[in-house]
Amino acid sequence: MEKEIAYRQETSLEMLYELDEDMSMGKSIVYGIQHLIYFVAGAAVMPVIVGGYLGLNSLEIASLVQRTFFFCGVLSILQLQFGHRYPITDGPAGLWSGMLIIMAGSAISVGKSLAMLRAELELGMVIAGMLIMLLAISGAISKIAKLFTPIINGIVIVLMVLQISPTIIKGMTGVNETNPTIDPVNLFVFVTTALVILLLNQFTTGFLRSISTLVGVCVGWTLAFFVGNAPQINHWEGHLITLPEIFAWGKPSFDLGIVLTCILGSMALFSMVVTSVTGMGELVGEKATPQKIKNSTIIYGSSAVVAGVFPAIGYMPYVSSTGVIAMTRVASRKPFLFGCLFVMALGLFAPVGAFFSSMPPAVGYAATLVIFSLIFGQGLKEFQRIQLGNRENFVIGISIMIGVGVMFLPNTAFLDMPQLLRYILSNGLVDGVLVAIFLEHVLLRKKREE
C-alpha cells in the first residue's frame, strides 16, 4: 500500500478532478463539450480524405463521417467502462488512414476496382480484429507483439508516410487527372491552412494549441469559400437521423493479401495502444496492470471488427489524450462520458456528415500534411529507442530502400505475377516491412534473442 502511494506521488499530476471524483451536472456538460471538440478535431478530417481515395461519392463520405463520429463515442465508452477505464479518446488511426490510401493506389495499379477493394477491406478488418481479440484472450498477443520491435515499428511508420507523401503533394498542388498543372488558388488555400495549424501548434499553449488542427481547418475552409475553392455544401436527403449501416460498402469479400495487410496494420498499432494506456496511467498515478492492458487490447481488437462491419478507418486510443488531460487537469470519467455521448449524437445526424463531407480538398490535405509529419516523427522516435550499429543500419537502410524503390516501379512491373503476389509485392510498404522482419528476426537476429 505504501509503495502504491509513493508511486502516485512520484508520477501523477495534481488533478482538479480525479478519475472517480464527481462534479456538478453543469461542469460535467461544459467539460464534456470540451472533450467533444477533441473528438471532432481528431475524427473529422481523415474520413473525408480517405473516402475520396476509396472511390466514395459525397453521400457515402457523409455516411462514413457519421459512422466515424458515432463509433468514436461507442468505443471510447467501452474502453472507459470495461477496458483501460481512462478518459482516452478512441479515433481513426493515422497509420490506418495511410495504409488505406496506399491500398487504394495499389488496387488501381493491378486493375482491381475500388468497389471490390472496399468489400475486401470489410472482411479483412473483421478477421484482423477477431485475431487480435483471440490473441489477447489467450495471452499470446504479448509474444507475437515482440516481432514489432522499435526498428520494425519505425520502418512501418516511415515507409507509410513516404508512400503517402505523393498523394499529399498532389492534393497540395491540385494536380489530378483532369488538371495536370498546378492550381495557384488551391496551393494558396493549402499553404495558408497548413501555416495556421503549424503556428498555432508551435506558438500557443493550452486549449487553443490542443485544437490547432480544428481551428486551422475552419480558417482554411473560410478562406476557400471566399476565393472560390470550396465545393458547395452537400444537402442531405431523407431522414434527419440515420443509424450506421452494416456492411455499407457491399457484401464482404475475401482476399488473402488484404487480410494479411489488415493484420499487419493491427499488430503495428498494438504498441501505440500500450503506450496510450501506460502514459495515462502514469499521469493519473495508476499502474497499467497486465489485466488492464489485456482488457484494452480485447476492445482494441473489437474496434477493428467494428471498422469492418460498419466500414470505417481503423480506430485506436489516442496517445495525445494524455496531453489533453494534463492540460485540463480534469481526469474525471463523468465529463468524458458526456463527451462520448455528445459525439455519438453528432454521428446520428445526417446534416453533420453532409457538412464535413463538403470540406475543400486543399484544406483536408493541409491538415493531413501536419498530421502525418507528426506521425513521421513517431517513426523517428522509435529509432531513438535503440542503439544504432551496423546491424541496425543494415535492417533500416535495406528495408527502406527496397520499400521506397518498389514505390517508383511502373504499374506494369508485376502484371505477369499471380494476383496474390501481384498485390502484395506491388505495395512498397508491405515489401519493406517483410524484408525488415526477415532481417531483424532471421538473417541478422541478435544472439541475445535466441
RONU-166312 format. One line per 2 residues: their letters; for each residue x negated, y negated, z of C-alpha. Coordinates in nm, 2 decimals, always signed. Layout:
REM residues N
A = X:Y:Z  ... $
***
This chain:
REM residues 450
ME = +0.00:+0.00:+0.00  -0.28:-0.24:+0.09 $
KE = -0.46:-0.16:-0.24  -0.14:-0.24:-0.43 $
IA = -0.10:-0.58:-0.25  -0.46:-0.66:-0.32 $
YR = -0.42:-0.57:-0.69  -0.12:-0.80:-0.72 $
QE = -0.31:-1.09:-0.56  -0.61:-1.04:-0.79 $
TS = -0.43:-1.00:-1.12  -0.09:-1.17:-1.10 $
LE = +0.00:-1.53:-1.17  +0.23:-1.71:-0.92 $
ML = +0.57:-1.69:-1.07  +0.86:-1.93:-1.03 $
YE = +1.09:-1.62:-1.05  +0.96:-1.27:-1.01 $
LD = +1.08:-0.97:-1.21  +1.36:-0.87:-0.97 $
ED = +1.44:-1.22:-0.85  +1.79:-1.35:-0.91 $
MS = +1.88:-1.70:-1.02  +2.20:-1.91:-1.09 $
MG = +2.41:-1.85:-1.40  +2.32:-2.19:-1.53 $
KS = +1.95:-2.14:-1.50  +1.98:-1.79:-1.65 $
IV = +2.16:-1.93:-1.95  +1.90:-2.21:-2.00 $
YG = +1.61:-1.97:-1.98  +1.80:-1.72:-2.19 $
IQ = +1.83:-1.98:-2.47  +1.45:-2.03:-2.45 $
HL = +1.40:-1.66:-2.49  +1.64:-1.68:-2.79 $
IY = +1.41:-1.94:-2.96  +1.12:-1.70:-2.92 $
FV = +1.32:-1.42:-3.07  +1.42:-1.63:-3.37 $
AG = +1.07:-1.76:-3.42  +0.93:-1.41:-3.44 $
AA = +1.21:-1.24:-3.64  +1.34:-1.49:-3.90 $
VM = +1.06:-1.52:-4.15  +0.93:-1.17:-4.23 $
PV = +1.26:-1.01:-4.33  +1.31:-1.28:-4.60 $
IV = +0.96:-1.24:-4.75  +0.96:-0.86:-4.73 $
GG = +1.32:-0.83:-4.86  +1.22:-1.01:-5.17 $
YL = +0.93:-0.77:-5.24  +1.16:-0.47:-5.18 $
GL = +1.39:-0.60:-5.46  +1.68:-0.70:-5.24 $
NS = +1.92:-0.96:-5.36  +2.03:-1.26:-5.14 $
LE = +2.32:-1.08:-4.98  +2.11:-0.78:-4.90 $
IA = +1.84:-1.00:-4.75  +2.10:-1.18:-4.54 $
SL = +2.21:-0.84:-4.41  +1.85:-0.75:-4.34 $
VQ = +1.81:-1.06:-4.13  +2.13:-0.98:-3.94 $
RT = +2.02:-0.63:-3.86  +1.67:-0.75:-3.75 $
FF = +1.82:-1.00:-3.51  +2.07:-0.76:-3.37 $
FC = +1.83:-0.47:-3.31  +1.56:-0.70:-3.17 $
GV = +1.81:-0.76:-2.88  +1.91:-0.39:-2.86 $
LS = +1.56:-0.25:-2.85  +1.44:-0.52:-2.60 $
IL = +1.72:-0.43:-2.37  +1.64:-0.06:-2.39 $
QL = +1.28:-0.13:-2.30  +1.39:-0.37:-2.02 $
QF = +1.62:-0.10:-1.87  +1.46:+0.23:-1.95 $
GH = +1.11:+0.17:-2.09  +0.84:-0.06:-1.96 $
RY = +1.11:-0.27:-1.78  +0.93:-0.60:-1.85 $
PI = +1.05:-0.91:-2.04  +0.87:-0.83:-2.36 $
TD = +1.03:-0.92:-2.69  +1.07:-0.65:-2.95 $
GP = +1.05:-0.77:-3.31  +0.94:-0.69:-3.66 $
AG = +0.57:-0.60:-3.67  +0.33:-0.79:-3.89 $
LW = +0.15:-0.47:-3.97  +0.47:-0.31:-4.09 $
SG = +0.56:-0.62:-4.30  +0.22:-0.60:-4.47 $
ML = +0.25:-0.22:-4.53  +0.60:-0.26:-4.68 $
II = +0.48:-0.52:-4.92  +0.18:-0.31:-5.02 $
MA = +0.40:+0.00:-5.07  +0.64:-0.21:-5.29 $
GS = +0.34:-0.31:-5.51  +0.21:+0.05:-5.53 $
AI = +0.55:+0.18:-5.62  +0.58:-0.06:-5.91 $
SV = +0.23:+0.03:-6.03  +0.31:+0.40:-6.05 $
GK = +0.65:+0.35:-6.22  +0.87:+0.41:-5.91 $
SL = +1.19:+0.20:-5.88  +1.22:-0.02:-5.57 $
AM = +1.56:+0.13:-5.50  +1.40:+0.47:-5.48 $
LR = +1.13:+0.34:-5.25  +1.38:+0.19:-5.02 $
AE = +1.57:+0.52:-4.99  +1.24:+0.70:-4.92 $
LE = +1.14:+0.44:-4.66  +1.46:+0.51:-4.46 $
LG = +1.38:+0.88:-4.42  +1.01:+0.81:-4.37 $
MV = +1.07:+0.58:-4.08  +1.31:+0.83:-3.92 $
IA = +1.06:+1.11:-3.94  +0.78:+0.89:-3.81 $
GM = +0.99:+0.77:-3.52  +1.10:+1.12:-3.43 $
LI = +0.74:+1.24:-3.44  +0.63:+0.96:-3.21 $
ML = +0.91:+1.04:-2.96  +0.82:+1.42:-2.96 $
LA = +0.45:+1.34:-2.91  +0.54:+1.10:-2.62 $
IS = +0.77:+1.35:-2.45  +0.52:+1.63:-2.48 $
GA = +0.23:+1.41:-2.36  +0.03:+1.47:-2.68 $
IS = +0.05:+1.12:-2.80  -0.25:+1.01:-2.60 $
KI = -0.47:+1.28:-2.75  -0.36:+1.20:-3.11 $
AK = -0.40:+0.83:-3.05  -0.77:+0.89:-2.99 $
LF = -0.80:+0.92:-3.37  -0.72:+0.55:-3.38 $
TP = -1.04:+0.42:-3.23  -1.12:+0.04:-3.23 $
II = -1.31:+0.10:-3.56  -1.01:+0.27:-3.73 $
NG = -0.76:+0.01:-3.59  -0.98:-0.28:-3.71 $
IV = -1.01:-0.12:-4.06  -0.64:-0.07:-4.08 $
IV = -0.57:-0.44:-3.99  -0.84:-0.59:-4.20 $
LM = -0.75:-0.39:-4.51  -0.38:-0.46:-4.47 $
VL = -0.45:-0.84:-4.46  -0.69:-0.82:-4.75 $
QI = -0.44:-0.63:-4.96  -0.15:-0.86:-4.89 $
SP = -0.36:-1.18:-4.95  -0.30:-1.19:-5.33 $
TI = +0.08:-1.19:-5.26  +0.04:-1.49:-5.02 $
IK = -0.17:-1.68:-5.28  +0.09:-1.62:-5.55 $
GM = +0.36:-1.75:-5.31  +0.14:-2.05:-5.23 $
TG = +0.09:-2.15:-5.59  +0.43:-2.05:-5.72 $
VN = +0.28:-1.82:-5.98  +0.51:-1.54:-6.09 $
ET = +0.63:-1.35:-6.40  +0.84:-1.65:-6.51 $
NP = +0.60:-1.92:-6.41  +0.23:-1.83:-6.50 $
TI = +0.09:-2.17:-6.39  +0.05:-2.34:-6.05 $
DP = +0.36:-2.53:-5.93  +0.24:-2.85:-5.77 $
VN = +0.56:-2.91:-5.57  +0.56:-2.55:-5.44 $
LF = +0.20:-2.59:-5.34  +0.27:-2.92:-5.16 $
VF = +0.55:-2.77:-4.96  +0.33:-2.47:-4.87 $
VT = +0.03:-2.67:-4.76  +0.25:-2.91:-4.55 $
TA = +0.43:-2.63:-4.38  +0.10:-2.45:-4.30 $
LV = -0.06:-2.76:-4.17  +0.23:-2.84:-3.94 $
IL = +0.21:-2.49:-3.79  -0.17:-2.50:-3.76 $
LL = -0.18:-2.84:-3.60  +0.10:-2.76:-3.35 $
NQ = -0.07:-2.43:-3.26  -0.41:-2.59:-3.20 $
FT = -0.33:-2.93:-3.06  -0.02:-2.89:-2.85 $
TG = +0.05:-2.68:-2.54  +0.33:-2.51:-2.35 $
FL = +0.67:-2.46:-2.51  +0.60:-2.66:-2.83 $
RS = +0.30:-2.45:-2.91  +0.48:-2.13:-2.85 $
IS = +0.74:-2.22:-3.12  +0.50:-2.38:-3.36 $
TL = +0.60:-2.14:-3.64  +0.97:-2.21:-3.60 $
VG = +0.90:-2.59:-3.59  +0.68:-2.57:-3.90 $
VC = +0.94:-2.37:-4.09  +1.21:-2.64:-4.00 $
VG = +0.98:-2.92:-4.12  +0.88:-2.74:-4.44 $
WT = +1.24:-2.64:-4.51  +1.35:-3.01:-4.47 $
LA = +1.07:-3.12:-4.70  +1.15:-2.86:-4.96 $
FF = +1.51:-2.98:-4.96  +1.41:-3.34:-5.03 $
VG = +1.16:-3.26:-5.31  +1.40:-3.01:-5.48 $
NA = +1.21:-2.70:-5.39  +1.47:-2.54:-5.17 $
PQ = +1.73:-2.30:-5.31  +2.09:-2.35:-5.24 $
IN = +2.20:-2.21:-4.90  +2.38:-1.88:-4.96 $
HW = +2.75:-1.87:-4.88  +2.89:-1.57:-4.71 $
EG = +3.19:-1.38:-4.83  +3.42:-1.15:-4.64 $
HL = +3.43:-1.12:-4.26  +3.27:-1.38:-4.03 $
IT = +3.14:-1.10:-3.81  +2.98:-0.79:-3.96 $
LP = +2.83:-0.48:-3.80  +2.50:-0.33:-3.90 $
EI = +2.54:-0.08:-4.19  +2.40:+0.27:-4.17 $
FA = +2.15:+0.36:-4.45  +2.22:+0.02:-4.61 $
WG = +1.96:+0.10:-4.88  +2.13:+0.41:-5.00 $
KP = +2.11:+0.78:-4.94  +1.78:+0.87:-4.77 $
SF = +1.52:+1.04:-5.00  +1.21:+1.24:-4.92 $
DL = +0.86:+1.16:-5.04  +0.56:+1.30:-4.86 $
GI = +0.34:+1.01:-4.94  +0.59:+0.76:-4.79 $
VL = +0.63:+0.98:-4.48  +0.25:+1.00:-4.43 $
TC = +0.22:+0.62:-4.47  +0.50:+0.56:-4.22 $
IL = +0.34:+0.80:-3.97  +0.01:+0.62:-4.02 $
GS = +0.17:+0.28:-3.96  +0.35:+0.40:-3.64 $
MA = +0.03:+0.56:-3.50  -0.18:+0.25:-3.57 $
LF = +0.07:+0.03:-3.38  +0.07:+0.26:-3.07 $
SM = -0.24:+0.08:-2.93  -0.05:-0.25:-2.95 $
VV = +0.23:-0.10:-2.75  -0.01:+0.00:-2.47 $
TS = -0.17:-0.35:-2.49  +0.15:-0.54:-2.45 $
VT = +0.27:-0.32:-2.16  -0.06:-0.33:-1.97 $
GM = -0.10:-0.70:-2.03  +0.24:-0.79:-1.90 $
GE = +0.19:-0.56:-1.60  -0.13:-0.74:-1.51 $
LV = +0.04:-1.07:-1.54  +0.32:-0.99:-1.30 $
GE = +0.10:-0.79:-1.07  +0.21:-0.44:-1.15 $
KA = +0.00:-0.14:-1.28  +0.12:+0.01:-1.61 $
TP = +0.16:+0.37:-1.49  +0.13:+0.66:-1.73 $
QK = +0.50:+0.72:-1.69  +0.58:+0.36:-1.78 $
IK = +0.36:+0.39:-2.09  +0.54:+0.72:-2.18 $
NS = +0.88:+0.57:-2.14  +0.80:+0.27:-2.35 $
TI = +0.64:+0.49:-2.62  +0.96:+0.70:-2.64 $
IY = +1.16:+0.39:-2.70  +0.90:+0.26:-2.94 $
GS = +0.95:+0.58:-3.14  +1.32:+0.54:-3.13 $
SA = +1.28:+0.19:-3.27  +1.12:+0.34:-3.59 $
VV = +1.43:+0.57:-3.61  +1.65:+0.27:-3.58 $
AG = +1.45:+0.09:-3.86  +1.52:+0.39:-4.08 $
VF = +1.89:+0.45:-4.00  +1.96:+0.07:-4.01 $
PA = +1.69:-0.01:-4.26  +1.46:-0.29:-4.14 $
IG = +1.10:-0.38:-4.08  +0.95:-0.15:-3.81 $
YM = +0.97:-0.30:-3.46  +0.71:-0.33:-3.18 $
PY = +0.68:-0.50:-2.84  +0.51:-0.84:-2.90 $
VS = +0.17:-0.88:-2.72  +0.24:-1.26:-2.73 $
ST = +0.52:-1.22:-2.48  +0.26:-1.22:-2.21 $
GV = +0.16:-1.57:-2.31  +0.53:-1.68:-2.31 $
IA = +0.58:-1.56:-1.95  +0.25:-1.70:-1.84 $
MT = +0.36:-2.04:-1.98  +0.71:-2.05:-1.83 $
RV = +0.62:-1.85:-1.51  +0.97:-1.70:-1.53 $
AS = +0.94:-1.32:-1.53  +1.29:-1.26:-1.41 $
RK = +1.47:-0.99:-1.61  +1.81:-1.16:-1.58 $
PF = +1.74:-1.46:-1.82  +1.56:-1.23:-2.06 $
LF = +1.87:-1.01:-2.07  +2.07:-1.31:-2.16 $
GC = +1.82:-1.39:-2.44  +1.86:-1.04:-2.58 $
LF = +2.24:-1.07:-2.58  +2.22:-1.41:-2.75 $
VM = +2.01:-1.28:-3.04  +2.23:-0.97:-3.07 $
AL = +2.53:-1.21:-3.11  +2.34:-1.41:-3.38 $
GL = +2.29:-1.08:-3.56  +2.66:-1.02:-3.58 $
FA = +2.75:-1.35:-3.75  +2.72:-1.33:-4.13 $
PV = +2.65:-1.71:-4.17  +2.33:-1.67:-3.97 $
GA = +2.19:-1.41:-4.22  +2.31:-1.62:-4.51 $
FF = +2.13:-1.93:-4.38  +1.79:-1.77:-4.32 $
SS = +1.80:-1.57:-4.65  +1.80:-1.91:-4.82 $
MP = +1.46:-2.00:-4.68  +1.24:-2.16:-4.95 $
PA = +0.97:-1.91:-5.06  +0.69:-2.16:-5.02 $
VG = +0.79:-2.22:-4.65  +0.81:-1.84:-4.58 $
YA = +0.47:-1.78:-4.74  +0.31:-2.06:-4.54 $
AT = +0.43:-1.91:-4.22  +0.31:-1.57:-4.34 $
LV = -0.04:-1.71:-4.41  -0.07:-1.84:-4.05 $
IF = +0.08:-1.52:-3.90  -0.15:-1.29:-4.10 $
SL = -0.46:-1.50:-4.02  -0.39:-1.42:-3.66 $
IF = -0.34:-1.06:-3.74  -0.67:-1.06:-3.92 $
GQ = -0.83:-1.20:-3.60  -0.68:-0.90:-3.41 $
GL = -0.87:-0.67:-3.65  -1.20:-0.86:-3.58 $
KE = -1.13:-0.83:-3.21  -1.11:-0.45:-3.25 $
FQ = -1.46:-0.45:-3.39  -1.58:-0.66:-3.10 $
RI = -1.48:-0.38:-2.86  -1.76:-0.16:-2.99 $
QL = -2.14:-0.19:-3.02  -2.22:-0.22:-3.39 $
GN = -2.51:+0.00:-3.50  -2.60:+0.16:-3.84 $
RE = -2.33:+0.43:-3.79  -2.05:+0.18:-3.72 $
NF = -2.17:-0.04:-4.01  -2.15:+0.26:-4.24 $
VI = -1.80:+0.35:-4.13  -1.67:+0.00:-4.16 $
GI = -1.86:-0.10:-4.47  -1.79:+0.21:-4.68 $
SI = -1.42:+0.23:-4.58  -1.35:-0.14:-4.65 $
MI = -1.55:-0.14:-4.98  -1.36:+0.17:-5.10 $
GV = -1.02:+0.03:-4.99  -1.08:-0.31:-5.14 $
GV = -1.23:-0.16:-5.46  -0.92:+0.05:-5.52 $
MF = -0.71:-0.27:-5.50  -0.89:-0.40:-5.80 $
LP = -0.84:-0.09:-6.02  -0.58:-0.12:-6.30 $
NT = -0.24:+0.03:-6.26  -0.32:+0.29:-6.53 $
AF = -0.61:+0.44:-6.34  -0.40:+0.70:-6.16 $
LD = -0.14:+0.78:-6.42  -0.29:+1.13:-6.50 $
MP = -0.27:+1.25:-6.14  +0.02:+1.43:-5.97 $
QL = +0.28:+1.20:-5.83  +0.19:+1.25:-5.47 $
LR = -0.18:+1.19:-5.52  -0.10:+0.90:-5.76 $
YI = +0.10:+0.72:-5.49  -0.15:+0.78:-5.21 $
LS = -0.47:+0.72:-5.39  -0.35:+0.41:-5.57 $
NG = -0.30:+0.25:-5.22  -0.63:+0.09:-5.11 $
LV = -0.51:+0.06:-4.75  -0.44:+0.44:-4.73 $
DG = -0.76:+0.53:-4.91  -0.98:+0.31:-4.68 $
VL = -0.82:+0.44:-4.36  -0.85:+0.81:-4.48 $
VA = -1.22:+0.75:-4.55  -1.27:+0.58:-4.22 $
IF = -1.11:+0.87:-4.03  -1.33:+1.12:-4.21 $
LE = -1.65:+0.92:-4.14  -1.56:+0.84:-3.78 $
HV = -1.44:+1.18:-3.67  -1.60:+1.43:-3.91 $
LL = -1.91:+1.33:-4.11  -2.06:+1.07:-3.86 $
RK = -1.89:+1.19:-3.55  -2.07:+1.08:-3.23 $
KR = -2.22:+1.37:-3.03  -2.06:+1.24:-2.71 $
EE = -1.71:+1.31:-2.86  -1.79:+1.68:-2.93 $
***
